Amino acid sequence: MSLTDTPTARGRYPNRWPKGVSGNPLGRRLSKQSELERKERIDGLVAALLQERDPLPSQRELLVVAAAFIVDSTYSRDAQKRTKLANSADRLLRSIPMREPPKQPQPTIADLERREAKP
């Protein structure tokens, strides 16, 4: 098969692809390294989201899905796909409650008097 015989679309060979040509010759597949980097990014984002959110055990999986949407939207080239992924992640994250900030103890009268006496 020469370079001119290489199909650019399935329409050139209506019945089948020629021998030696993949069923998806123009498709892209991520390398193992890229897949590992993507998983590491998702794991890091999940860890960060767990610190600021208080999910139920069933909502933890939604958190992983939302993190995957965020990572995919960050690296997507298509604007529509990027917007859809970001909106989906936002919708999922809105369903997971935020953590309450730690309450600071009320200062006692003695603490207030010490602060005033320091200057």
C-alpha positions in Angstrom: 0.0 0.0 0.0 1.5 3.4 -1.0 1.1 6.7 0.8 -1.6 7.8 -1.7 -3.7 4.7 -0.9 -3.9 5.6 2.8 -7.6 6.4 3.6 -8.4 9.7 5.2 -12.0 8.8 5.8 -14.0 5.6 5.8 -15.9 6.6 2.7 -12.9 5.7 0.4 -13.2 2.1 1.4 -16.9 1.5 1.9 -16.7 -2.2 2.7 -13.7 -2.4 5.0 -10.4 -0.8 5.8 -7.4 -2.1 3.8 -5.0 -4.6 5.5 -2.7 -3.0 8.0 -4.8 0.1 8.7 -6.5 0.5 12.0 -10.2 1.0 12.3 -9.4 4.4 13.7 -6.4 5.6 11.7 -6.9 9.3 12.7 -7.8 8.7 16.3 -5.5 9.4 19.1 -4.7 7.3 22.1 -3.0 8.5 25.2 0.3 7.0 26.1 0.7 5.3 29.4 2.7 8.2 30.7 -0.1 10.7 29.8 -2.6 8.4 31.5 -0.5 8.3 34.6 0.0 12.0 34.7 -3.8 12.5 34.3 -4.5 10.1 37.2 -2.0 12.0 39.3 -3.6 15.3 38.5 -7.0 13.9 39.4 -5.7 12.4 42.7 -4.1 15.7 43.6 -7.3 17.6 42.9 -9.4 15.1 44.8 -7.1 15.5 47.8 -7.4 19.3 47.6 -11.2 19.1 47.3 -11.5 16.7 50.2 -9.8 19.4 52.4 -12.4 22.0 51.6 -15.5 19.8 51.2 -17.3 17.4 53.6 -18.6 14.6 51.4 -20.6 11.7 52.4 -19.1 8.3 51.4 -21.5 8.1 48.4 -20.5 11.7 47.4 -16.7 10.8 47.3 -17.2 9.1 44.0 -18.9 12.2 42.6 -15.9 14.2 43.8 -13.6 11.9 41.8 -15.8 12.4 38.7 -15.9 16.2 39.2 -12.1 16.2 39.5 -11.8 14.3 36.3 -14.1 16.7 34.6 -12.0 19.7 35.8 -8.7 18.1 34.6 -10.2 17.2 31.2 -11.7 20.7 30.8 -8.3 22.2 31.6 -6.6 20.4 28.8 -9.4 20.3 26.2 -8.9 22.2 23.0 -12.5 22.5 22.0 -14.3 25.5 23.7 -17.7 23.8 23.8 -16.3 20.6 25.3 -14.4 22.7 27.8 -17.5 24.6 28.8 -19.6 21.4 29.1 -17.0 19.7 31.3 -16.6 22.8 33.6 -20.4 23.2 34.0 -20.8 19.5 34.8 -18.0 19.7 37.4 -19.6 22.8 38.9 -23.0 21.1 39.1 -21.5 18.1 40.8 -19.5 20.2 43.3 -22.6 22.2 44.2 -24.2 19.0 45.5 -21.3 18.4 47.9 -21.4 20.6 51.1 -18.4 22.7 52.1 -16.6 22.1 55.4 -17.5 24.4 58.2 -14.5 26.6 59.1 -13.1 25.8 62.5 -14.7 27.9 65.2 -12.3 30.1 67.0 -12.9 30.3 70.8 -14.4 33.5 72.1 -11.7 35.6 73.8 -12.1 35.9 77.6 -12.1 39.1 79.5 -8.6 38.3 80.7 -7.4 37.9 77.1 -8.9 41.3 76.1 -7.3 43.0 79.1 -3.9 41.5 78.1 -4.2 42.8 74.6 -5.1 46.3 75.8 -2.2 46.3 78.3 0.5 45.3 75.7 0.8 48.7 73.8 
